[in-house]
Amino acid sequence: MPTFTALTTLTGKTEAERLGEAMERLEPEPTGVGVFEIEDGSGLWEVGGYFQAAPDAAALALLAAAFDAKPFAVSELPETDWVAHVRRELAPVEAGRFFVYGSHDADKVPGGAQPLLIEAAMAFGTGHHGTTLGCLCALDRLITQGIHARNTVDIGCGTAVLAMAAARIWPEPVLASDIDPVAVEVAQANVRANGLEDKVECIEAAGFAHPDLARAAPFDLVFANILKGPLIALSPDMSAAMTPGGYAILSGILNEQADEIVHVYAQNGINLVHREEIVEWTTLTLQKEA
């Protein structure tokens, strides 16, 4: 069965969310609607829907006009076995001592590597994206420098690949949290697949606002591979939740956004140690003042 997409952009979060809600009432009903900020500093938001039948062009035109959005671009997607496609396209990734792979590449894990199994069906956070790769490389760099993190948390964990990487190296348990319950389920499945159930605990939480995180703090290593806005909002809470001298590895940051993140975190006593750019994405390693 074919899938149709209908995408538009407009200015303002409130209007974008209202447009998304209006799309959910269309006939034929969309199977899903998403509202996302375009992280390029333009102030634009993208609103899109997926449909099992061709959406009503007239209704979409009326919605676009009503919310002062650009005309919807409607596309028909070919029928694709996406899991098979991802398996073909996602080669294993080496990031220092870490080797991220799918089960279809289990025979390619090199001796001496720290293996991290992420299934193709759970592809967000496989290590192919510049943000995840940058975080793994930053962790590898800290390990090489002799850092031993005894209390680690992965905020916005996605697949939990970063939490699992820390758990592969150090004996202490690691916390992994995400605001999305589906992501938490994915993280738990990955943790089981890697045999790390006793090392990594996955919880649903927004930022540091969860009793388990409060009890576990302070942390001497924090991963936060999210986006600029949430990173800025988290900076005071992150500083309060870190040990003096502790490290933070931050990503989800476009290169042109990195200086602002560095400035905001410095104001909260967490200073830049290293920055790395991979294509358009920057990963920052920072350390809290002792």
Secondary structure, 3 states (H helix, E strand, C coil): CCEEEEEEEEECHHHHHHHHHHHCCCCCCCCEEEEEECCCCCCEEEEEEEECCCCCHHHHHHHHHHCCCCCCEEEEECCCCHHHHHHHHCCCEEECCEEEECHHHHHHCCCCCEEEECCHHHCCCCCCCHHHHHHHHHHHHHHHCCCCCCCEEEECCCCCHHHHHHHHHCCCCEEEEECCHHHHHHHHHHHHHCCCCCCEEEEECECCECHHHHHHCCEEEEEEECCHHHHHHHHHHHHHHEEEEEEEEEEEEEHHHHHHHHHHHHHCCEEEEEEEEECCEEEEEEEECC
